[in-house]
Structures are given as C-alpha cells and as structure tokens.
C-alpha cells in the first residue's frame, strides 16, 4: 500500500510541474522485457518478447525499430558513451549495434 501511494504522489507532484509526462510505448506486440535510458543522448531503448528493439527520442517519439532477434529479448544496456547498445535474447545470444 505504501509503495503504491508513493508512486501516485510522485506522479502527481511531478506532473504538476510539467516534469513527468507519462507516455504509452505501444509499438511492441508482446510483453516488454527491458528498458534502458541513455541520458547523454536522451534516448530510451525498449526490448520485448516480440524480438523488437525500439529507440525512442526523449522517451516519447519512436525513431527506429531494430528487428534482429530470432527469440524474444530479455535484457539490454547502453555503452557508457551512448555509441552502442547491446541486447540479449532468451536463447543466450547477444546482439550489439553501434553508431559506426
């Protein structure tokens, strides 16, 4: 109960100041398995059981969809510089995309 109340209060307080703007990421056709934010580039990456990895500008506008996993994604992470992103699938394969 306390945790849910905190989430509601946090959402209300930040919304009032225009900081928190919830956005539905509805591109995926399955359960969302991982999210990773790259603060330097203001990019959000989402990975799901549908095998898609989506890149969102500022967490709201879909800018690119990467389809490469034969199985569902299970995890993802950005490199510290933001120049690469790695995602693992449920079969143990790791896929890496770079900006070069």
N, CA, C and O atoms as a GROMACS GRO file, in nm:
protein
  400
    1UNK      N    1   0.082  -0.119   0.000
    1UNK     CA    2   0.000   0.000   0.000
    1UNK      C    3   0.087   0.126   0.000
    1UNK      O    4   0.061   0.219  -0.076
    2UNK      N    5   0.189   0.129   0.085
    2UNK     CA    6   0.275   0.247   0.093
    2UNK      C    7   0.348   0.272  -0.038
    2UNK      O    8   0.357   0.386  -0.082
    3UNK      N    9   0.398   0.167  -0.101
    3UNK     CA   10   0.470   0.182  -0.227
    3UNK      C   11   0.377   0.239  -0.335
    3UNK      O   12   0.418   0.328  -0.409
    4UNK      N   13   0.255   0.190  -0.346
    4UNK     CA   14   0.161   0.240  -0.445
    4UNK      C   15   0.126   0.385  -0.418
    4UNK      O   16   0.112   0.464  -0.512
    5UNK      N   17   0.110   0.421  -0.292
    5UNK     CA   18   0.080   0.558  -0.255
    5UNK      C   19   0.195   0.649  -0.296
    5UNK      O   20   0.172   0.758  -0.349
    6UNK      N   21   0.318   0.605  -0.272
    6UNK     CA   22   0.435   0.684  -0.311
    6UNK      C   23   0.436   0.709  -0.461
    6UNK      O   24   0.462   0.821  -0.505
    7UNK      N   25   0.409   0.605  -0.541
    7UNK     CA   26   0.406   0.620  -0.686
    7UNK      C   27   0.301   0.722  -0.729
    7UNK      O   28   0.326   0.804  -0.817
    8UNK      N   29   0.184   0.716  -0.667
    8UNK     CA   30   0.078   0.810  -0.700
    8UNK      C   31   0.118   0.952  -0.664
    8UNK      O   32   0.095   1.045  -0.742
    9UNK      N   33   0.178   0.970  -0.548
    9UNK     CA   34   0.219   1.103  -0.504
    9UNK      C   35   0.330   1.157  -0.592
    9UNK      O   36   0.329   1.274  -0.629
   10UNK      N   37   0.427   1.073  -0.626
   10UNK     CA   38   0.537   1.114  -0.712
   10UNK      C   39   0.484   1.156  -0.848
   10UNK      O   40   0.524   1.259  -0.901
   11UNK      N   41   0.395   1.076  -0.904
   11UNK     CA   42   0.338   1.107  -1.035
   11UNK      C   43   0.262   1.240  -1.030
   11UNK      O   44   0.279   1.323  -1.120
   12UNK      N   45   0.180   1.260  -0.930
   12UNK     CA   46   0.100   1.382  -0.919
   12UNK      C   47   0.190   1.503  -0.902
   12UNK      O   48   0.170   1.604  -0.969
   13UNK      N   49   0.287   1.495  -0.813
   13UNK     CA   50   0.375   1.608  -0.786
   13UNK      C   51   0.455   1.647  -0.909
   13UNK      O   52   0.461   1.765  -0.943
   14UNK      N   53   0.517   1.552  -0.976
   14UNK     CA   54   0.598   1.584  -1.093
   14UNK      C   55   0.512   1.629  -1.210
   14UNK      O   56   0.554   1.714  -1.288
   15UNK      N   57   0.392   1.573  -1.225
   15UNK     CA   58   0.303   1.616  -1.332
   15UNK      C   59   0.264   1.762  -1.316
   15UNK      O   60   0.253   1.836  -1.414
   16UNK      N   61   0.244   1.802  -1.193
   16UNK     CA   62   0.204   1.941  -1.166
   16UNK      C   63   0.310   2.039  -1.214
   16UNK      O   64   0.276   2.152  -1.251
   17UNK      N   65   0.434   1.999  -1.214
   17UNK     CA   66   0.543   2.088  -1.255
   17UNK      C   67   0.584   2.069  -1.401
   17UNK      O   68   0.677   2.133  -1.448
   18UNK      N   69   0.515   1.982  -1.471
   18UNK     CA   70   0.546   1.960  -1.612
   18UNK      C   71   0.670   1.875  -1.634
   18UNK      O   72   0.721   1.868  -1.746
   19UNK      N   73   0.719   1.810  -1.530
   19UNK     CA   74   0.841   1.730  -1.542
   19UNK      C   75   0.807   1.588  -1.587
   19UNK      O   76   0.876   1.531  -1.672
   20UNK      N   77   0.704   1.532  -1.531
   20UNK     CA   78   0.668   1.393  -1.556
   20UNK      C   79   0.553   1.389  -1.655
   20UNK      O   80   0.444   1.439  -1.626
   21UNK      N   81   0.577   1.332  -1.770
   21UNK     CA   82   0.472   1.319  -1.869
   21UNK      C   83   0.467   1.172  -1.913
   21UNK      O   84   0.543   1.131  -2.000
   22UNK      N   85   0.377   1.094  -1.853
   22UNK     CA   86   0.370   0.952  -1.889
   22UNK      C   87   0.338   0.934  -2.037
   22UNK      O   88   0.260   1.009  -2.095
   23UNK      N   89   0.401   0.834  -2.096
   23UNK     CA   90   0.383   0.808  -2.239
   23UNK      C   91   0.365   0.658  -2.258
   23UNK      O   92   0.443   0.580  -2.204
   24UNK      N   93   0.265   0.618  -2.333
   24UNK     CA   94   0.244   0.476  -2.362
   24UNK      C   95   0.336   0.436  -2.477
   24UNK      O   96   0.331   0.496  -2.585
   25UNK      N   97   0.418   0.335  -2.456
   25UNK     CA   98   0.505   0.281  -2.560
   25UNK      C   99   0.433   0.159  -2.618
   25UNK      O  100   0.453   0.047  -2.572
   26UNK      N  101   0.350   0.182  -2.718
   26UNK     CA  102   0.261   0.076  -2.765
   26UNK      C  103   0.302   0.010  -2.896
   26UNK      O  104   0.219  -0.052  -2.962
   27UNK      N  105   0.426   0.022  -2.934
   27UNK     CA  106   0.474  -0.037  -3.059
   27UNK      C  107   0.491  -0.189  -3.048
   27UNK      O  108   0.467  -0.262  -3.144
   28UNK      N  109   0.531  -0.236  -2.931
   28UNK     CA  110   0.559  -0.378  -2.912
   28UNK      C  111   0.432  -0.463  -2.916
   28UNK      O  112   0.325  -0.419  -2.874
   29UNK      N  113   0.446  -0.585  -2.969
   29UNK     CA  114   0.336  -0.680  -2.977
   29UNK      C  115   0.354  -0.793  -2.877
   29UNK      O  116   0.319  -0.907  -2.905
   30UNK      N  117   0.408  -0.762  -2.763
   30UNK     CA  118   0.430  -0.863  -2.661
   30UNK      C  119   0.471  -0.793  -2.533
   30UNK      O  120   0.469  -0.670  -2.524
   31UNK      N  121   0.507  -0.872  -2.436
   31UNK     CA  122   0.546  -0.819  -2.305
   31UNK      C  123   0.679  -0.747  -2.316
   31UNK      O  124   0.774  -0.799  -2.374
   32UNK      N  125   0.685  -0.628  -2.261
   32UNK     CA  126   0.807  -0.551  -2.256
   32UNK      C  127   0.901  -0.616  -2.155
   32UNK      O  128   0.863  -0.638  -2.041
   33UNK      N  129   1.023  -0.647  -2.198
   33UNK     CA  130   1.118  -0.718  -2.112
   33UNK      C  131   1.228  -0.629  -2.055
   33UNK      O  132   1.283  -0.660  -1.949
   34UNK      N  133   1.262  -0.519  -2.124
   34UNK     CA  134   1.372  -0.435  -2.074
   34UNK      C  135   1.358  -0.293  -2.126
   34UNK      O  136   1.311  -0.269  -2.238
   35UNK      N  137   1.400  -0.198  -2.043
   35UNK     CA  138   1.409  -0.057  -2.079
   35UNK      C  139   1.546  -0.007  -2.036
   35UNK      O  140   1.598  -0.048  -1.933
   36UNK      N  141   1.603   0.082  -2.116
   36UNK     CA  142   1.731   0.142  -2.079
   36UNK      C  143   1.735   0.284  -2.133
   36UNK      O  144   1.709   0.307  -2.251
   37UNK      N  145   1.767   0.380  -2.047
   37UNK     CA  146   1.771   0.521  -2.086
   37UNK      C  147   1.915   0.565  -2.103
   37UNK      O  148   2.000   0.532  -2.020
   38UNK      N  149   1.943   0.640  -2.209
   38UNK     CA  150   2.076   0.695  -2.235
   38UNK      C  151   2.065   0.846  -2.209
   38UNK      O  152   2.017   0.919  -2.296
   39UNK      N  153   2.109   0.894  -2.092
   39UNK     CA  154   2.087   1.034  -2.055
   39UNK      C  155   2.162   1.136  -2.140
   39UNK      O  156   2.113   1.247  -2.158
   40UNK      N  157   2.277   1.101  -2.192
   40UNK     CA  158   2.352   1.197  -2.274
   40UNK      C  159   2.280   1.226  -2.406
   40UNK      O  160   2.282   1.340  -2.454
   41UNK      N  161   2.218   1.124  -2.463
   41UNK     CA  162   2.151   1.138  -2.593
   41UNK      C  163   2.000   1.154  -2.579
   41UNK      O  164   1.930   1.177  -2.678
   42UNK      N  165   1.948   1.142  -2.457
   42UNK     CA  166   1.804   1.146  -2.430
   42UNK      C  167   1.728   1.042  -2.511
   42UNK      O  168   1.621   1.069  -2.564
   43UNK      N  169   1.787   0.922  -2.520
   43UNK     CA  170   1.724   0.812  -2.591
   43UNK      C  171   1.681   0.704  -2.492
   43UNK      O  172   1.752   0.673  -2.397
   44UNK      N  173   1.564   0.649  -2.518
   44UNK     CA  174   1.514   0.536  -2.442
   44UNK      C  175   1.510   0.416  -2.536
   44UNK      O  176   1.462   0.428  -2.648
   45UNK      N  177   1.559   0.304  -2.490
   45UNK     CA  178   1.551   0.180  -2.569
   45UNK      C  179   1.457   0.086  -2.497
   45UNK      O  180   1.461   0.073  -2.375
   46UNK      N  181   1.371   0.019  -2.574
   46UNK     CA  182   1.281  -0.080  -2.518
   46UNK      C  183   1.297  -0.211  -2.595
   46UNK      O  184   1.313  -0.211  -2.717
   47UNK      N  185   1.293  -0.321  -2.523
   47UNK     CA  186   1.306  -0.453  -2.584
   47UNK      C  187   1.194  -0.541  -2.531
   47UNK      O  188   1.157  -0.533  -2.414
   48UNK      N  189   1.140  -0.625  -2.619
   48UNK     CA  190   1.024  -0.704  -2.579
   48UNK      C  191   1.034  -0.847  -2.630
   48UNK      O  192   1.126  -0.884  -2.703
   49UNK      N  193   0.934  -0.926  -2.590
   49UNK     CA  194   0.931  -1.066  -2.631
   49UNK      C  195   0.898  -1.082  -2.778
   49UNK      O  196   0.907  -1.193  -2.831
   50UNK      N  197   0.860  -0.974  -2.846
   50UNK     CA  198   0.832  -0.982  -2.990
   50UNK      C  199   0.960  -0.977  -3.074
   50UNK      O  200   0.952  -0.984  -3.197
   51UNK      N  201   1.077  -0.964  -3.010
   51UNK     CA  202   1.204  -0.960  -3.082
   51UNK      C  203   1.238  -0.823  -3.137
   51UNK      O  204   1.334  -0.809  -3.212
   52UNK      N  205   1.161  -0.721  -3.101
   52UNK     CA  206   1.190  -0.585  -3.146
   52UNK      C  207   1.265  -0.508  -3.039
   52UNK      O  208   1.241  -0.522  -2.920
   53UNK      N  209   1.358  -0.425  -3.086
   53UNK     CA  210   1.425  -0.328  -3.001
   53UNK      C  211   1.390  -0.191  -3.060
   53UNK      O  212   1.421  -0.164  -3.176
   54UNK      N  213   1.326  -0.107  -2.981
   54UNK     CA  214   1.281   0.024  -3.029
   54UNK      C  215   1.360   0.135  -2.963
   54UNK      O  216   1.390   0.128  -2.843
   55UNK      N  217   1.394   0.236  -3.040
   55UNK     CA  218   1.462   0.354  -2.988
   55UNK      C  219   1.364   0.471  -2.990
   55UNK      O  220   1.298   0.498  -3.091
   56UNK      N  221   1.355   0.538  -2.877
   56UNK     CA  222   1.260   0.648  -2.858
   56UNK      C  223   1.337   0.775  -2.827
   56UNK      O  224   1.423   0.777  -2.739
   57UNK      N  225   1.307   0.882  -2.900
   57UNK     CA  226   1.369   1.012  -2.875
   57UNK      C  227   1.299   1.076  -2.756
   57UNK      O  228   1.178   1.096  -2.756
   58UNK      N  229   1.379   1.110  -2.656
   58UNK     CA  230   1.327   1.176  -2.536
   58UNK      C  231   1.216   1.094  -2.469
   58UNK      O  232   1.132   1.149  -2.398
   59UNK      N  233   1.217   0.964  -2.491
   59UNK     CA  234   1.121   0.875  -2.427
   59UNK      C  235   0.981   0.882  -2.482
   59UNK      O  236   0.889   0.827  -2.420
   60UNK      N  237   0.959   0.948  -2.597
   60UNK     CA  238   0.822   0.959  -2.645
   60UNK      C  239   0.803   0.933  -2.795
   60UNK      O  240   0.701   0.874  -2.833
   61UNK      N  241   0.896   0.973  -2.879
   61UNK     CA  242   0.880   0.957  -3.024
   61UNK      C  243   0.964   0.841  -3.075
   61UNK      O  244   1.086   0.840  -3.058
   62UNK      N  245   0.899   0.743  -3.138
   62UNK     CA  246   0.970   0.629  -3.195
   62UNK      C  247   1.055   0.677  -3.312
   62UNK      O  248   1.002   0.734  -3.407
   63UNK      N  249   1.186   0.653  -3.305
   63UNK     CA  250   1.273   0.697  -3.414
   63UNK      C  251   1.332   0.582  -3.493
   63UNK      O  252   1.372   0.600  -3.608
   64UNK      N  253   1.338   0.462  -3.432
   64UNK     CA  254   1.393   0.348  -3.506
   64UNK      C  255   1.348   0.218  -3.440
   64UNK      O  256   1.338   0.210  -3.317
   65UNK      N  257   1.322   0.118  -3.523
   65UNK     CA  258   1.289  -0.016  -3.474
   65UNK      C  259   1.392  -0.112  -3.531
   65UNK      O  260   1.416  -0.114  -3.652
   66UNK      N  261   1.453  -0.191  -3.444
   66UNK     CA  262   1.554  -0.288  -3.484
   66UNK      C  263   1.496  -0.428  -3.463
   66UNK      O  264   1.458  -0.463  -3.352
   67UNK      N  265   1.489  -0.506  -3.568
   67UNK     CA  266   1.438  -0.644  -3.559
   67UNK      C  267   1.552  -0.737  -3.597
   67UNK      O  268   1.592  -0.745  -3.713
   68UNK      N  269   1.602  -0.806  -3.499
   68UNK     CA  270   1.714  -0.895  -3.528
   68UNK      C  271   1.712  -1.021  -3.445
   68UNK      O  272   1.784  -1.116  -3.476
   69UNK      N  273   1.633  -1.023  -3.342
   69UNK     CA  274   1.635  -1.140  -3.253
   69UNK      C  275   1.540  -1.248  -3.303
   69UNK      O  276   1.421  -1.221  -3.322
   70UNK      N  277   1.591  -1.369  -3.323
   70UNK     CA  278   1.502  -1.479  -3.359
   70UNK      C  279   1.416  -1.521  -3.241
   70UNK      O  280   1.312  -1.585  -3.258
   71UNK      N  281   1.460  -1.485  -3.121
   71UNK     CA  282   1.385  -1.516  -2.999
   71UNK      C  283   1.356  -1.384  -2.928
   71UNK      O  284   1.402  -1.278  -2.969
   72UNK      N  285   1.279  -1.392  -2.823
   72UNK     CA  286   1.244  -1.270  -2.751
   72UNK      C  287   1.366  -1.211  -2.678
   72UNK      O  288   1.453  -1.284  -2.631
   73UNK      N  289   1.369  -1.079  -2.670
   73UNK     CA  290   1.474  -1.012  -2.594
   73UNK      C  291   1.449  -1.030  -2.445
   73UNK      O  292   1.334  -1.040  -2.401
   74UNK      N  293   1.556  -1.033  -2.369
   74UNK     CA  294   1.542  -1.046  -2.225
   74UNK      C  295   1.614  -0.936  -2.148
   74UNK      O  296   1.583  -0.912  -2.032
   75UNK      N  297   1.710  -0.867  -2.212
   75UNK     CA  298   1.783  -0.761  -2.143
   75UNK      C  299   1.847  -0.668  -2.245
   75UNK      O  300   1.864  -0.705  -2.361
   76UNK      N  301   1.882  -0.548  -2.202
   76UNK     CA  302   1.955  -0.455  -2.289
   76UNK      C  303   2.027  -0.352  -2.204
   76UNK      O  304   1.991  -0.327  -2.089
   77UNK      N  305   2.130  -0.292  -2.264
   77UNK     CA  306   2.207  -0.187  -2.196
   77UNK      C  307   2.277  -0.100  -2.299
   77UNK      O  308   2.310  -0.146  -2.408
   78UNK      N  309   2.301   0.025  -2.262
   78UNK     CA  310   2.378   0.119  -2.344
   78UNK      C  311   2.524   0.115  -2.302
   78UNK      O  312   2.554   0.085  -2.186
   79UNK      N  313   2.614   0.146  -2.394
   79UNK     CA  314   2.753   0.169  -2.356
   79UNK      C  315   2.757   0.302  -2.279
   79UNK      O  316   2.666   0.383  -2.295
   80UNK      N  317   2.859   0.325  -2.198
   80UNK     CA  318   2.866   0.450  -2.122
   80UNK      C  319   2.863   0.576  -2.208
   80UNK      O  320   2.812   0.679  -2.165
   81UNK      N  321   2.918   0.570  -2.329
   81UNK     CA  322   2.921   0.687  -2.416
   81UNK      C  323   2.794   0.703  -2.499
   81UNK      O  324   2.770   0.809  -2.557
   82UNK      N  325   2.711   0.599  -2.505
   82UNK     CA  326   2.590   0.602  -2.585
   82UNK      C  327   2.612   0.563  -2.729
   82UNK      O  328   2.519   0.569  -2.809
   83UNK      N  329   2.734   0.523  -2.765
   83UNK     CA  330   2.765   0.488  -2.903
   83UNK      C  331   2.730   0.346  -2.941
   83UNK      O  332   2.747   0.307  -3.057
   84UNK      N  333   2.683   0.267  -2.845
   84UNK     CA  334   2.647   0.128  -2.874
   84UNK      C  335   2.538   0.084  -2.778
   84UNK      O  336   2.526   0.135  -2.666
   85UNK      N  337   2.461  -0.011  -2.824
   85UNK     CA  338   2.359  -0.072  -2.739
   85UNK      C  339   2.368  -0.223  -2.760
   85UNK      O  340   2.384  -0.271  -2.872
   86UNK      N  341   2.356  -0.296  -2.651
   86UNK     CA  342   2.362  -0.443  -2.656
   86UNK      C  343   2.232  -0.499  -2.599
   86UNK      O  344   2.179  -0.446  -2.501
   87UNK      N  345   2.183  -0.605  -2.661
   87UNK     CA  346   2.061  -0.670  -2.614
   87UNK      C  347   2.082  -0.821  -2.618
   87UNK      O  348   2.139  -0.875  -2.712
   88UNK      N  349   2.034  -0.886  -2.515
   88UNK     CA  350   2.042  -1.031  -2.508
   88UNK      C  351   1.906  -1.093  -2.532
   88UNK      O  352   1.803  -1.038  -2.493
   89UNK      N  353   1.905  -1.209  -2.598
   89UNK     CA  354   1.778  -1.276  -2.621
   89UNK      C  355   1.766  -1.400  -2.532
   89UNK      O  356   1.860  -1.437  -2.462
   90UNK      N  357   1.651  -1.461  -2.535
   90UNK     CA  358   1.622  -1.573  -2.446
   90UNK      C  359   1.699  -1.700  -2.480
   90UNK      O  360   1.698  -1.796  -2.403
   91UNK      N  361   1.767  -1.702  -2.596
   91UNK     CA  362   1.848  -1.819  -2.634
   91UNK      C  363   1.995  -1.801  -2.596
   91UNK      O  364   2.078  -1.888  -2.624
   92UNK      N  365   2.026  -1.686  -2.532
   92UNK     CA  366   2.163  -1.662  -2.487
   92UNK      C  367   2.249  -1.584  -2.585
   92UNK      O  368   2.366  -1.561  -2.558
   93UNK      N  369   2.193  -1.542  -2.697
   93UNK     CA  370   2.269  -1.462  -2.793
   93UNK      C  371   2.268  -1.315  -2.752
   93UNK      O  372   2.169  -1.266  -2.696
   94UNK      N  373   2.378  -1.246  -2.778
   94UNK     CA  374   2.388  -1.102  -2.751
   94UNK      C  375   2.410  -1.030  -2.885
   94UNK      O  376   2.500  -1.065  -2.961
   95UNK      N  377   2.328  -0.932  -2.910
   95UNK     CA  378   2.338  -0.852  -3.032
   95UNK      C  379   2.384  -0.712  -2.994
   95UNK      O  380   2.338  -0.655  -2.895
   96UNK      N  381   2.476  -0.657  -3.074
   96UNK     CA  382   2.530  -0.523  -3.046
   96UNK      C  383   2.514  -0.436  -3.169
   96UNK      O  384   2.549  -0.477  -3.280
   97UNK      N  385   2.462  -0.316  -3.149
   97UNK     CA  386   2.451  -0.216  -3.255
   97UNK      C  387   2.539  -0.099  -3.215
   97UNK      O  388   2.541  -0.058  -3.099
   98UNK      N  389   2.613  -0.044  -3.314
   98UNK     CA  390   2.698   0.071  -3.286
   98UNK      C  391   2.659   0.186  -3.379
   98UNK      O  392   2.589   0.166  -3.478
   99UNK      N  393   2.707   0.305  -3.346
   99UNK     CA  394   2.676   0.422  -3.429
   99UNK      C  395   2.776   0.439  -3.543
   99UNK      O  396   2.775   0.542  -3.610
  100UNK      N  397   2.860   0.341  -3.564
  100UNK     CA  398   2.961   0.350  -3.672
  100UNK      C  399   2.930   0.254  -3.783
  100UNK      O  400   3.003   0.248  -3.882
   0.00000   0.00000   0.00000
